[in-house]
Amino acid sequence: MEWLTSLVDLPAETLVKYLAGTVGVALFGSAVAFALIPSPPKIGVYSQPNKWYYLKYWTFFLLLKVRQRQNSRRAKGERGDAGYGKRSRNSVEDMDRIQELPKEHPKAVDAVYFNGGSKDGCYFVGATARRHDNLIQTLLYIRFPDFGLLEMPSLPDTCLLGEKPLSYAAGGLHIEVVEPMKHWRLSFNGLMRLIRCDGSRDEVPVSFKLDWLAYTPHFDFDTDLDQSILCDAIAREVWSRERFEDLKLAHQTHYEQFGEISGVIDIGGYGERRLQVQGVRDHSYGNLRDWGDLHRYAIQYIHLDDGKAICIGSICMPRTMTRLIIGYVFHPSGQLERVKSCDINLHELGEDGNDPTDFVINFIAGNTKYHLEGLVLDRPIFYMGWDWESRIHERMCTYKVNNIPGWGISEWCYRNYTGRPNTFKPKPDKTDA
């Protein structure tokens, strides 16, 4: 949830001079001057276009073009500022592996996430986020419709200690790459909480070794998002030196790829069950992930019966952008359609904290109009951050997109202000994640 930011590999003080040289002193000077006059945000949060929206839109569009040109000239092995047209690494081998957490950035992150669903109502969600001080934010859910929901006993808290250095491993869950962008392995051995269909609960031993195999190319949010939605998101906001500095500071590289998770799950006392689900996996890394920066997001991941793979969502992070639409459609052939527009307005959709169990989204990807209908079957809730800064609803759904059935996860995030309950492990003094 989370890959917004970083404009240019120039100091913030140089940015204005750089843009002025790109689009003309008079043009950019006018944009900056009038951009400081905001339109009232919806419910005090969601920025709206003002009369200088189009001037800012095209100014930022030119900046993206410059960064794409820099990206094409990048030397092999070179690293630097990423995002907004510039990739973070020059090879998939460098991207799709455990990343260094810079010591000078206490809120750095390196996170992997896997989900999947099936036509018969099975769902899987597993994730680990490496932070400093051996903190691994971890979650694991497995749903069988005739059996119930299995979850880690530590949930809804996600803060666990790592089991070994430089690994995506905590709480009995281990996630490792076998072949970059093609094959990952997920294993578990330990107790899970069983929530039966009748609501009764128990703890049972569970073990598995599952394989994830890709069936789409990866989608890199640093380089592959449609330019129009990026320009729209930036042009809505008030432009200031502080905002551009925040955009650079808060950047996370984030990429996604659809695949299939398959294998056998052994549930002590209940025998073995075969799991075969389709969904997305993602990888995020960067110098700053602060869950308190997020106001909301709502992201849908969908596998359709005809083989299409879809992501569509909206993110509100007031520090950077309050309405960033994200999304793409992969066809079975590998053809990519980027989402260009979407009617998601978060302030009209569950803003009171009660996420709807059925919902409709319309969007355009490539030159195709899509009509999405979603129905929530189950929705476990967990919290992210030591102080539970975010509450996340992991919504297990069935979908129809242009009347084609599908399934997948709909993840909705809300800023949480309840704090961490005293019944959970206290926050270590030195941990800032």
CORTABEL-V326395 format. One line per field, one symbol per residue. ss: DSSP state (h for helix, s for strand, l for the rest). phi: phi as a letter, one per 40 degrees, with the letter a starting at -180 (. if undefined). A space follows every 50 residues. Layout:
# CORTABEL-V326395
ss: ???
phi: ???
This chain:
# CORTABEL-V326395
ss: lllllllllllhhhhhhhhhhhhlhhhhhhhhhhhllllllslllsllll llhhhhhhhhhhhhhhhhhhhhllllllllllsllslllllhhhhlllll llllllllssssssssslllllssssssssllllsssssssssslllsss ssllllllsssllllllsssllssssssslllssssssssssssssllll ssssssssssssssllllssllllllhhhhhhhhhlllllhhhhhhhhhl lsssssssssssssssslllssssssssssssssssllllhhhllsssss ssssllllssssssssslllsssssssssslllllssssssslllhhhll lllllllssssssssllssssssssssssssssslllllsssssssssss sllssssssssssssllllllllllllllllll
phi: .ihchgcacbddccccccccccbhccccdcdcccccbccdccfgbccbcb cbdcccdcccdccdccccccccccccgcbicbhfhbccbcacccccacbc cdccbcbcaabbabaaaaccgcabbaabbcbcggcbcbaabbbbccbhbb accccccbcbcccacfacaaggcbbacbadgbabbbbaaicbccbcccgc babbcbaabbbbbcbbccbcccbbcccccccccccccccaccccccdccc cbcabbacabbaibbcbdgbgcbcbabbibbbabaicabbcccccaaabb bbbcccgcbbbaaabbbdcbababcbiabbcdcgcbbccbaaccbdcbbg ccgbcccbabbbabbgbbcbbbbbbccaacbbbbgccfcbbbccccbbbb bfgccaaibbbbbbcbbcgccccbdcccdccbc
